[in-house]
Amino acid sequence: MDLEHWLGRAAQAIQEWADTFGPYRPHPSLDVPDDRFAPVFAEFTARLRDNYPFFHPHYAGQMLKPPHPAAVVGHLTAMLVNPNNHALDGGPATAAMEREAVTRLAAMFGYDPHAHLGHLTTSGTVANLEALFVARELHPGRGVAHSADAHYTHGRMCHVLGMPSRPVRTDAAGRMDLDALEGVLCTGEVGTVVLTTGTTGLGAVDPVHEVLPIAERYGVRVHVDAAYGGFFTLLAGADGPEGLPPEPWRALARADSIVVDPHKHGLQPYGCGAVLFRDPGVGRFYLHDSPYTYFTSDELHLGEISLECSRAGAAAAALWLTFRLLPPTPDGLGKVLAAGRRAALHWAGLIEESDVLELYQRPELDIVTYFPATDPAALTAVDAASARVLTEGMTGTDPVFLSTLRAGREAFAARHPKVTADADGARILRSVLMKPESEDHVEQLHERVTRLVRTG
């Protein structure tokens, strides 16, 4: 796509639409001449250089990458209108786009496209808040159990909602331990279990298919935080090395609620999260009225099923346009995710063959965790070496951008018992290969990191 061309077409299309309403004189208080704007814009663009190159395959640090050009064009085009998807009065076109895009997300997870409830949010944090809000209303007085490796948002949002939260220990692969979960559920104090398909640290996938029957036995709900990993359901049972075991992903259709972030693997700009409920009847917990909205139509207004009020219609427009071109199907977005998964597996193989790097654990999705081999093999040495590689990697003429993850003493011992536990834990290296271009750069990344370790 020629981004410059289509952005010009976007401005032209919106101007043509605006011209149909007749001319008017802009107020002089808003006028900013080009000669005044130019130096400020130059300062602005100069300051934007103080960023890491999220677009480049040598950036393998955090869960960051640029949106697809189609999403950029969709977002900026709609932003020129500036619709608000809280009410049909504020964004009739983009509200319809949001419903259509959310229906595609629901179908991707196996929900009934004609009988579910869902909407976009500004983030996965807000989406999880909404899911836990509904959980509280359905099971008042009961708490939430979640993996000890789950995102910290669950403990935080439980605090906001006044609900107790119970972390559940994980196994040697970073997944929720089923025996520990049953021990928590038998107390009768928990009403909802939160499972994670793609933890933000390791990319671990909780066994959704094994937890569902346990949850049913104890009469608790199941919420799945698929903010990071949700789109990997497109690789469930796929042929080739990128194929994932289908069982946990197929089981998502039986979960009570799901959160996914299109601004991660859905190629969208921040912020675009989504929350979905299998039972549309939970909409009753959102019921409210307003004396000045919801008046142009008797149809459902998205603000009637959302805790947020104002929400950018531009986010819905961007997702809708992207899905028309790269749909959430195995042959659409699935190909994008497959490249990142193959990249992670390839790098893991290179690390396993290395004499200076050790794999912390096999990647389940597209996150690779590893650490420098040290002599002596001790947590303090691993921590220092990882920190040095992170810092030194970002300097020089051939930079590489990584991240670190703190692994606790017990977690490290479960995976690498020969490493002396002379500290409470250690930082390890972590690389997120969520850009499909990573597949062509894995060997360069590996060579650069190897060189950094050797020169330490």
C-alpha positions in Angstrom: 0.0 0.0 0.0 1.1 3.5 -0.8 0.3 5.1 2.5 0.9 8.7 1.4 -1.4 8.2 -1.5 -4.2 6.7 0.5 -4.0 9.3 3.3 -4.4 12.0 0.6 -7.4 10.1 -0.7 -8.8 9.9 2.8 -8.6 13.7 3.3 -10.2 14.2 -0.1 -13.1 11.8 0.5 -14.0 13.4 3.9 -13.8 16.9 2.3 -16.1 15.8 -0.5 -18.6 14.5 2.1 -18.3 17.7 4.2 -18.9 19.8 1.1 -22.4 18.3 0.7 -23.6 20.2 3.8 -22.8 23.6 2.3 -20.1 26.2 2.9 -19.4 28.0 6.2 -16.7 30.3 7.4 -14.2 28.7 9.9 -13.8 30.7 13.1 -10.6 32.8 13.1 -9.7 31.6 16.6 -8.9 28.2 15.1 -6.6 29.5 12.3 -3.0 28.4 12.4 -1.0 29.6 9.3 1.4 27.2 7.7 4.5 29.4 8.5 3.6 29.2 12.2 2.8 25.5 12.1 6.0 24.5 10.2 8.6 25.1 13.0 6.3 23.5 15.7 5.8 20.5 13.5 9.6 20.2 13.0 10.1 20.2 16.7 7.3 17.6 17.1 8.8 15.2 14.6 12.2 15.7 16.0 10.9 14.7 19.5 9.3 11.6 18.0 12.7 10.3 17.2 13.1 9.6 20.9 11.5 6.2 20.3 12.7 2.6 19.8 12.3 1.3 16.3 9.2 -0.8 16.9 8.7 -1.3 13.2 12.1 -3.0 12.6 12.7 -6.8 13.0 15.7 -6.0 15.1 13.3 -4.7 17.7 12.3 -7.8 19.6 11.6 -6.3 23.0 8.1 -5.6 24.2 4.7 -6.3 22.6 5.0 -3.3 20.2 4.8 -3.0 16.5 3.2 -0.5 14.1 -0.3 -0.9 12.8 -1.0 -2.2 9.3 -1.3 0.7 6.7 -4.9 -0.2 6.2 -5.6 0.3 9.9 -3.8 3.7 9.7 -5.8 4.8 6.8 -9.1 3.6 8.4 -8.3 5.2 11.7 -7.2 8.6 10.3 -10.1 8.8 7.8 -12.7 8.2 10.4 -10.8 10.5 12.9 -11.4 13.4 10.5 -15.1 12.9 11.2 -14.4 12.0 14.9 -17.4 9.8 15.6 -18.1 8.6 19.2 -19.4 5.0 19.4 -21.1 5.5 22.7 -24.4 6.2 21.0 -25.8 5.9 17.5 -26.3 9.6 17.6 -22.5 10.0 17.8 -21.3 7.4 15.3 -24.0 5.6 13.3 -21.6 4.4 10.6 -18.8 3.3 12.9 -21.1 1.7 15.4 -22.3 -0.6 12.6 -18.7 -1.3 11.7 -18.0 -2.1 15.3 -20.8 -4.6 15.5 -19.6 -6.3 12.3 -16.0 -6.4 13.4 -16.9 -7.8 16.9 -19.1 -10.4 15.3 -16.0 -11.6 13.3 -14.1 -11.8 16.5 -16.9 -13.8 18.2 -17.0 -16.2 15.2 -13.2 -16.6 15.4 -13.5 -17.9 19.0 -16.5 -20.2 18.1 -19.2 -18.1 19.7 -22.6 -17.9 18.1 -22.3 -14.9 15.8 -26.0 -14.2 16.2 -26.2 -14.7 20.0 -23.3 -13.1 21.9 -22.6 -9.8 23.5 -19.5 -7.8 22.9 -17.9 -4.5 22.0 -14.5 -2.8 21.6 -12.7 -1.1 24.5 -9.7 1.2 24.7 -7.5 -1.6 26.2 -7.4 -5.2 27.4 -7.3 -3.8 31.0 -10.7 -2.1 30.6 -12.0 -5.2 28.8 -10.9 -7.4 31.7 -12.4 -5.0 34.1 -15.8 -5.4 32.3 -15.6 -9.2 32.4 -14.8 -9.2 36.1 -17.5 -6.7 36.7 -20.0 -9.1 35.2 -18.4 -11.9 37.2 -19.0 -10.0 40.4 -22.6 -9.3 39.6 -23.3 -13.0 38.8 -21.5 -14.3 41.9 -21.7 -11.5 44.5 -19.4 -12.1 47.5 -17.2 -14.6 45.7 -13.7 -14.0 44.4 -11.6 -14.6 41.4 -8.8 -17.2 40.9 -6.1 -16.6 38.3 -2.7 -18.0 37.4 0.2 -16.6 39.4 1.7 -15.7 36.0 -1.5 -14.0 34.8 -1.3 -10.3 33.9 -1.2 -8.0 37.0 -4.4 -6.3 35.8 -6.6 -9.1 37.3 -5.4 -8.5 40.9 -5.6 -4.7 40.3 -9.1 -4.8 38.8 -10.3 -7.2 41.6 -9.1 -4.5 44.1 -11.0 -1.8 42.1 -14.2 -4.0 42.2 -13.8 -4.9 45.8 -13.4 -8.6 45.1 -10.8 -11.0 46.6 -8.3 -12.5 44.1 -6.5 -15.8 44.5 -3.3 -16.4 42.6 -2.9 -20.1 41.6 0.6 -21.5 41.3 1.8 -22.5 37.8 3.6 -25.7 36.6 7.0 -26.0 35.0 5.7 -24.7 31.7 4.1 -21.5 33.2 0.5 -22.9 33.0 -2.0 -23.0 35.8 -1.6 -26.0 38.0 -4.8 -28.0 38.0 -4.3 -29.5 41.5 -3.6 -26.1 43.0 -6.7 -24.7 41.2 -8.9 -27.5 42.6 -7.6 -26.7 46.1 -8.7 -23.1 45.7 -12.1 -23.9 44.3 -13.0 -26.5 47.0 -13.1 -23.6 49.5 -16.3 -22.3 47.8 -14.9 -18.7 47.9 -14.3 -18.4 44.2 -17.0 -17.6 41.6 -14.8 -17.1 38.5 -11.6 -18.6 37.2 -9.5 -16.5 34.9 -7.4 -18.4 32.3 -4.7 -16.9 30.1 -4.0 -18.0 26.6 -0.7 -16.4 26.1 0.8 -15.0 29.3 2.6 -11.7 28.7 5.8 -13.0 30.2 6.3 -16.4 28.7 3.5 -16.8 26.2 2.2 -19.8 28.2 -1.3 -21.1 27.4 -3.5 -22.3 30.3 -5.3 -25.7 29.6 -8.7 -24.2 29.0 -10.1 -27.6 27.9 -9.0 -29.2 31.2 -10.2 -26.4 33.5 -13.7 -26.2 32.0 -15.0 -29.5 33.5 -13.4 -28.6 36.8 -15.1 -25.2 36.8 -18.4 -26.8 35.9 -18.1 -29.3 38.8 -17.7 -26.4 41.3 -20.2 -24.1 39.6 -17.8 -21.3 38.7 -17.5 -19.2 35.6 -14.6 -19.3 33.2 -13.2 -16.0 31.8 -10.3 -16.2 29.3 -7.8 -13.4 29.1 -6.7 -13.8 25.4 -5.5 -10.2 25.2 -2.2 -11.3 23.8 -2.7 -14.8 22.5 -6.3 -14.8 21.3 -5.5 -14.6 17.5 -3.4 -17.7 17.8 -6.6 -19.7 17.7 -6.2 -19.3 14.0 -3.3 -21.7 14.1 -5.1 -24.4 16.2 -4.6 -27.7 14.4 -2.8 -26.1 11.5 -0.3 -28.1 9.4 3.4 -27.3 9.6 5.6 -26.3 12.5 3.4 -23.3 13.4 0.4 -25.5 14.1 -0.8 -25.5 17.7 -2.5 -28.2 19.8 -6.2 -27.5 19.1 -7.7 -28.6 22.4 -7.3 -25.4 24.5 -8.3 -23.2 21.5 -11.4 -25.1 20.5 -12.5 -25.0 24.1 -12.7 -21.2 24.0 -16.2 -21.5 22.5 -17.4 -22.8 25.9 -15.8 -20.0 28.0 -18.2 -17.5 29.6 -16.3 -14.5 28.4 -13.1 -13.7 26.4 -10.9 -10.6 26.1 -8.7 -10.0 23.1 -6.6 -7.0 22.0 -6.7 -6.3 18.3 -4.0 -3.7 19.0 -1.6 -6.6 19.5 -1.9 -9.3 16.9 -4.8 -7.7 15.1 -2.6 -5.1 13.5 -4.4 -2.2 15.1 -3.1 1.1 16.6 -3.5 1.5 20.3 -6.1 1.4 21.9 -8.3 -1.3 20.6 -9.3 -4.1 23.0 -12.5 -6.2 23.0 -14.6 -8.1 25.5 -17.0 -10.8 24.4 -19.7 -12.7 26.4 -21.2 -16.0 25.4 -24.5 -15.2 27.0 -26.0 -11.9 25.7 -28.2 -11.8 28.8 -25.4 -10.3 30.8 -26.3 -7.1 29.1 -28.8 -6.5 31.9 -25.9 -5.6 34.3 -25.1 -2.6 32.1 -28.6 -1.1 32.0 -28.7 2.6 32.4 -30.4 5.7 31.0 -29.4 9.2 30.0 -31.6 12.2 29.4 -29.7 13.4 26.4 -28.4 10.3 24.5 -30.0 7.3 22.8 -32.8 9.3 21.2 -32.4 8.8 17.4 -32.9 5.1 17.3 -34.6 2.3 19.2 -31.7 0.0 18.2 -29.1 -1.1 20.8 -26.6 1.7 21.4 -23.1 0.4 22.2 -22.9 2.6 25.3 -25.8 0.6 26.8 -23.5 -2.5 27.0 -20.2 -0.8 28.0 -18.8 0.6 31.2 -16.9 3.2 29.1 -18.8 6.1 27.7 -17.0 7.9 24.9 -15.1 5.6 22.7 -13.4 6.5 19.4 -15.4 5.3 16.4 -12.1 5.5 14.5 -10.9 2.4 16.3 -13.8 0.5 15.0 -13.4 1.9 11.5 -9.7 0.8 11.5 -10.5 -2.7 12.6 -13.4 -3.1 10.1 -11.3 -2.0 7.2 -8.4 -4.3 8.2 -10.7 -7.3 8.6 -12.1 -6.7 5.1 -8.5 -7.1 3.8 -6.9 -9.4 6.3 -9.8 -11.3 8.0 -9.4 -13.2 11.3 -9.2 -16.5 9.4 -6.4 -19.1 9.0 -5.8 -17.8 5.4 -5.9 -14.1 6.5 -4.4 -13.0 9.8 -3.4 -16.6 10.5 -0.6 -16.3 8.0 0.8 -13.2 9.9 0.8 -15.1 13.2 2.3 -18.2 11.6 5.4 -16.3 10.5 6.0 -15.1 14.1 5.5 -18.6 15.5 7.9 -20.1 13.0 10.4 -17.4 13.9 10.2 -18.3 17.6 10.6 -22.0 17.0 13.6 -21.4 14.7 15.3 -19.2 17.3 14.6 -21.7 20.0 16.3 -24.3 17.9 19.3 -22.1 17.4 19.6 -21.4 21.1 19.4 -25.1 22.0 22.4 -25.7 19.7 24.3 -22.7 21.2 27.2 -23.0 23.6 26.7 -19.5 25.1 22.9 -19.3 25.4 20.4 -21.5 27.1 16.7 -21.7 26.4 14.6 -20.9 29.5 11.6 -22.8 28.2 10.2 -23.8 24.8 8.0 -21.1 23.2 4.3 -21.9 23.0 3.5 -18.9 20.8 5.9 -16.2 19.6 7.8 -15.3 22.8 11.3 -16.7 23.2 12.9 -16.7 26.7 16.6 -17.5 27.2 19.6 -16.6 29.2 23.4 -16.4 28.9 25.3 -19.5 29.9 27.6 -18.4 32.8 30.4 -19.9 34.8 29.6 -20.4 37.6 26.0 -21.3 36.6 24.3 -19.2 39.3 21.3 -16.9 39.4 23.4 -13.8 40.3 25.6 -14.4 37.3 22.7 -15.0 35.0 21.0 -11.8 36.2 24.1 -9.7 35.6 24.8 -11.2 32.2 21.2 -10.7 31.0 21.2 -7.1 32.2 24.5 -6.4 30.4 23.3 -7.9 27.1 20.0 -5.9 27.3 21.9 -2.6 27.8 24.8 -3.1 25.5 22.6 -4.5 22.7 20.9 -1.1 22.3 24.1 0.7 21.5 26.5 0.8 18.6 25.9 0.7 14.9 24.2 -2.7 14.9 21.7 -2.4 17.7 19.3 -5.1 18.9 16.4 -4.4 21.2 15.4 -7.1 23.7 13.5 -7.2 27.0 14.1 -9.0 30.3 11.8 -11.1 32.5 12.4 -11.8 36.1 12.2 -15.5 36.9 11.8 -16.5 40.5 14.0 -18.9 42.3 11.5 -21.8 42.3 10.4 -21.2 38.7 14.1 -21.2 37.6 14.9 -24.4 39.6 11.9 -26.2 38.0 13.4 -25.6 34.6 17.1 -25.5 35.3 17.9 -27.4 38.5 21.7 -27.3 37.8 21.8 -23.5 38.1 22.7 -22.5 41.7 19.9 -20.6 43.4 22.1 -18.0 45.1 19.4 -15.3 44.9 15.6 -15.0 45.0 15.5 -14.9 41.2 17.2 -13.6 38.1 16.5 -11.6 35.0 16.5 -13.6 31.8 16.3 -12.3 28.2 12.9 -12.2 26.5 12.2 -11.6 22.8 8.7 -11.0 21.3 8.6 -12.0 17.6 5.2 -10.6 16.8 6.2 -9.0 13.5 6.1 -11.4 10.6 9.3 -9.9 9.3 11.1 -11.5 12.2 11.0 -14.8 10.4 13.7 -13.4 7.9 15.8 -11.9 10.7 16.0 -14.6 13.4 19.5 -15.7 12.4 20.8 -12.1 12.5 19.2 -11.6 15.9 20.8 -14.8 17.2 24.2 -13.9 15.8 24.0 -10.4 17.4 23.0 -11.7 20.8 25.6 -14.4 20.7 28.3 -11.9 19.9 27.1 -9.7 22.9 27.4 -12.7 25.2 30.8 -13.7 24.0 32.3 -10.2 24.4 31.1 -10.0 28.0 
